[in-house]
Amino acid sequence: MEGPAVSSFPGYRTTQQQPLTPLSPSMPTSMPPVPELIPTLPITPPSSEYEPENEAALATAVHVISTEATALSCLSRLYQTDPVARGGFVKSVDSVARSIGSGGKLVVVGIGKSGKIGEKVVATMNSLGVLSVFLHPIEALHGDLGVIRAHDTILLITFSGRTPELRALLPHLPQASSLIILTAHTTPTTSPLTRDRASTILLPAPIHESEETSFGVCAPTTSTTVALALGDALAVAIAHKIHVEEGRGPKEVFKSYHPGGAIGMKGPVAPGPKLIGELATRIASMPLAYPRNCSDKTTALDCILAAVRSPNGWVRLSDESAIPPRKIQRLPAGAMSRPIGESEGLIASADTWVTIPAQSSVEEVRSWVLGVRAQSPVKEQEMLGEGTVLGLVSEGRIVSLLEIEDLFGDS
């Protein structure tokens, strides 16, 4: 059974709308391609025609860049030669891969500049198909610990290795979850965070000299560059370990998760779909969201975990209710552990789907929608506004679903 019996196009049903946040701005199709190669720069700097104060600024820039480049070179050497660093990296990759394979995820925790690095690591992981979330340590102590599940791996990022907020959080992290510490410490015995939990995996990210020595100020600069590089290395290595299916390697996974921007524009432009059914997702192919924690309540996090398995992000609750990708993507972090029924407007049920024949052409449906919006009263215009779910009918039944934004290529 794929869906309820429905009436025929062009009639449509009332839908209740919720304001949506666009995923990302679309890239103009007329933008020139990004150059593949950067022109070779001269080795000898050109003679200067700048004022002394401008020369000082340029000298500072070169000093900062060369210092951070040296730190990265030292980090590379460390992971080529040091047993602790090499063993910690391999264990980290294995732990996260095991979590993903068991239906878990990576939870990245940090505060301050380390938190900003953590957010970027999460973004990179997700773009490579490694399910990850960011957890602020203060929010974690005030209820957001519920985002952590039994099969998750937790990554703490702290240069000092003794951040008070992370030390306060440590006793409350599940013992069953693997714990990784990305820190400047190169041995497990020198950081309180690694000493307090024997099974902790250490990911050393030291710098060759202090930032105060390098730049006269201890602002996080070299240390965050090193942490970010190590986070990138971890993300790419994990992606290569978990995406081994033929035709679905890291490159293909990344491309499928990054259709927008200059990256999404690379490669030949495929012809646009002719039939509306080519844009839609079949209900039968949508993964079913179900409670994972011996509970009768399906949570928002359960839906996100199901969405990761979905080719297009749709999640099915039953043959007559589903959750569209855009609504999943705008779920706030604080809603992860709450039942989905408590998130207003999240679920799109069959009685709100606007029905159209699956064999309709894309242009035909676009023209109809624009005509309704332009000529109908305000109430009817809202029926086909943002967030509307189109139900595609075949042989008298709804077989596929489509967000109306996809009809116009809106992100």
N, C-alpha and C positions, 0 to 999 in steps of 0.2 A: 504493500500500500504506500503510495507516494504523496497523497494529499487529498483534500476534500473536493467533492464535486463543486463546480463553479459556474457562474454565468459567463456569457461571451463578451468579447471586445465589441464596441468601444465603451460599454458600460464600465463603471469603476465603483469601488467601495470607499467609504469614508476612512481616512487614516488620521491618526493623532500624531502630530509632529513634535519633535524635540530638536532644539538647536544643536547643530553639530559643529565641531571644530575641524577645519580642513586638515588633511594629513600633512601636506606640504605644498608650497606654491608650485604651480606647473611651470615647466621650462618652455619658453617660446620656441616653436619649431624652426624659426628662422635663424636661431643663434648659430654662429659658425662652430665647427667642431673644435674640440680642445686639441692643441698640438700634441702629437705623440712624443716629440723630442724637444728638449730644451737646448737652444743654441749653445755651443761651447764658449765659455768665458775665458778671457785672457788670463794667463798666470800672473803676469806683472801688473800691479795696480796702475791705473792711469794717473798722470800728474794731476794734482789737486788745484782747483780754482776756488775752493770754499773758504769762508771766513774761519778763523781759529776755533770759534765756538761750535761751528758745524763740523769741523774736523774732529773735535773732541767727541761729539755725538757719534760720528761714524766709527771712531776708534773704540768707543764703548760697545757699539753693536758688534764689531768684529771680535772683540774680546769675549763677549757673552756667547756668541755663536761658537767660537773655537773652544771655549771652555766646556760647553755642553757637548760638543762633538768629541772632545777628549773623554768625557765621562761615559759617553755611549761606547767608545772604543774600549775603555776599561771594563764596562759591563759585558761586552761581547767576549773579551778575553776571559773574564770570570766564568762564563757559562761554557767556555771551551775547555777549561782546565780544572775548575774547583769541584770536587766530589759532592760537597753539600749543595751547591747551586744546581749542578746537573741532576742530582738525585731528586731534589725538591721540584724541579721543573717537570721531570718525567712523572713523578707522583701526582703533581697538580693536574697535568693533562689527563692521566688515567682516572683521577677522581671525578673530574667534571664530565668526562665522557661516560663514566659509569652512571653518574647521576642522570644525564640526559637519556641514556639507554633504559633507565628504570622509571622514566616518566617524571624525573625530578628536574631541577634547574640549578643555575648558579646564582647565589645571592651575594652581591658586592656591597660591602659596608665601609664607610669612610666619613670623615668630617673635615671641614675646612677645604684647603686646596686638595688634599688627598681625596675628599669626597667628590670634587669636581673631576679629578682623574677617574674615579670610580664610575661616575656617570658616563664618561666617554667610553670606558671599557665595556660597560653594559650595552651602549649603543652599537659598538663594533661587534660584540658577541652576537647580538640579536640579528644584525645584518648578515652575519655568517651562519645563521640558523642554529645558534647556541642559545637556548632560552635562558635569559638572565633578567634579574630585577635589581634595582638599587634600593638599599635600606639605610635610612638615616639612623644612626645609633640612638639619638634622643627620642625620635618618634618610635623606635623599636621598643624602648622602655615604657612607652605610653600606649601600647596596644598593637603596634605594627609587627611585633614578633610573630603574629599569626600568619604572616606570609611565608614563614619557613615550614617546610614539610620534611618528613622522615628521610627521603632520598636526596635531599638537596646537599650541595657543597657550598660552603660559606667562605668568601674571600675578604679578609680584612686588609685595608691599605693604610699604613701608618709609617712615615719615615722614621720617627723616633722609636717606635716599638713600645711606647709606654703612654700612648694617648689616654687620658683619664676616662673619656667617654667610652672608649672601646674596652678598657679594663672593667668598667662598671657593667658593661653588657655581657662580657665573657661568661660569667657564671650562669647566665640565663639562656645561653645557646644550647640547643639539643645535643646531648652527647653522641647521639647516633649520626649526626651530620659531620661530614669531613670538614676540617677547618684548615684554611691556608692563610698564612700571614705574609704579605708583601711588605718588606721593611728594609731599612738600611743595614740591619744586623746580618752578619755573615755566619754566625753560629747560633744554635738554638738556646744556648745557656745564658746569653747576654740580654735577651728581651723578656720582660715579665709576661708578655702575652704568650710566648712559646714555652716558658718555664712552667706556667700554670696548667698546661694541658699537654701531656706527653705525646699524644698522637698528632699534634699539630705539624703541618707541612710548612717548611720555611722556604720562601722565595726571596733570596737576597737581592736588594737593589741599592747597593752603596754608591757613594760618589767619592771621587779621588781626593777632593779637598772640600772644606766647608764653604758654603755660599758666602759667609761673611769674609772668609779669606779671599775668595775669588772676586767678590763685587763690593765688599765693604758694608754689606747689609745681608741679614739672614732671611730675606724673603725667599719663599720656595720658588726656585727657578731650575737649577740643575737637577735637584732631587725629583721634581715633578716630571721633568723631561725623561729621566731614567725610568721612573715608575710607569709612565705612559708607554714607553718603548717596550718594557717587559710585559705590560698588559696586552699590547698589540701582538707580541710574539706568542703569548699564551693563547689568544683568540685564534690566530691563524693555525697554530699547531693542533688545537682541539678540533677545528673545522676539518682539517685533513684527516684526523683520526676517526671522526664520526660519519663523515659524508664519503662513503666508499662505493656507493651504488653506481653502476655504469650509467653515465649520462646525468648523474645527479651529484657531481662532486662539488667542492667549495665554490668553484667559479659559477656553476649553474645555479647553485642555491643562492649565492649573493645576487646574481642577476635577477632571479625571480623575486627577491625581496627589495630590490632597488630599481623600480621602473622609472623613477623620476629623475630630474636633473640631467646634467651633462653625461653622467655615467649611464643613465637609462637610455640616452639617445645614441650611444655607441652601437655600431653594427647596422646591418641593412634594415630599412623601414619595412615592416610587414604590412601587407594590404589590410585595410580595416574590415571588420566583420560586416557581412551583408544581412544576416538574419539575427534577430534579437536573441535567439537561443544560443548563439555563439558567445554572447557576453555573460550569460547567466550560469549559475551553479546548480547542478541537479541536487534535489533534496536528498536523494538516496546516497549521494557521495559525501554529504556533510558528516563529519565525525560527531558522535553523540556525546554530549557533556553529561557527566555523572559524578556523584560524590565520591571522593577518594579517601575520605577519612572516617569511614564507618558511620557516616551521618546520613540522615534522610534529606538533608538540605544541600542542594548544589550551590556552590559559592562562585563568586566572580573569578577566583583563581582557577577553579575547575574548568570554567569556560575558556580561560586563556590557554590552559594546558591542552584543551581540545582544539583550540584554534591553531596551535602550532602544528598539529597533524593535518590541518585542512589546507588544500592547495590554494584556496582563495580567501581563507580566513573566516568562512562561514561556520557557525556551530549550530547543530540541531538539538533541540530539547525533545521534540516529538515530530511526527509527520505534519503537525498543524501549528508548530511554533519553532522559531529560530531566532538567532541573534546575528545581526549583520556585522561585518568587519569593522565598519566605522564606529559603531557603538561600543564594540569591544576595545578599540584603540583609545577611546576617550574615557575609559574607566579610571577613576582616581586610585592612587596607591592605597588609600585608606579603606577602599571598598573590597579589597582582595578576599578578606575572610568572611564577609557578610553574605548571606543568601542572596541569590540573584533577584529574588522577588522584591528585595528592599531597594534595588536600584531602579528608580522610576524611569520608564520609557526604554528600558534595555531590551525587553523581549518584544519581538514582532510576531503577533499571532495571526492565524489565517484570516480572521474576520477583518483585519486591517490591510491585507494585501490587495493591491490593485491588479485586476486580472486582465491579461492580454494573450492572444494566440501565440504559441511558440514559433509559428511559421511566419509571423509578421516581419517585415524588413525593419532594419534599424532606422532608416530614414522615415518610414511610415510612422513609427512610434514616436520618434523625436518630433515630427511635425504635429502629431496629435497632442502631445504634451504641451508644446509651445502654444498651440492654438487654444487649449483649455486655459492655460495660464494667462493668455492675453485677452481673451474674450469673456471669460466666466466671471461671476461675482467673486469678491475677495475670499469668501468661504471655500469656494470650489478651487480657487488658485492654491490655497493652502493644502488642499487634498493631494496635490501633485508637487508639493514643495520638497525641501531638503528632508532626507530621512525616509521618504516614501519607499516602500518595498513593492516591487512589481512581481506578480506571480504569473509564470508562463504556463499556459494551458495546452495540454495535448490529450486528445481523446476524452475530453470532458473533465480532466483532472489537472491539478497544479503539479507540475513535475520539476520546475526549476524556479529559482528566486534571483532577483537582481535589485541592487540599490539604484535608485533613479539617478544618482550622481554618476554612476558608471555609464549611463546612457549618453552622457555628454562629455565623458572623459574628465569629469571634475575630480580633483583629489581631496 
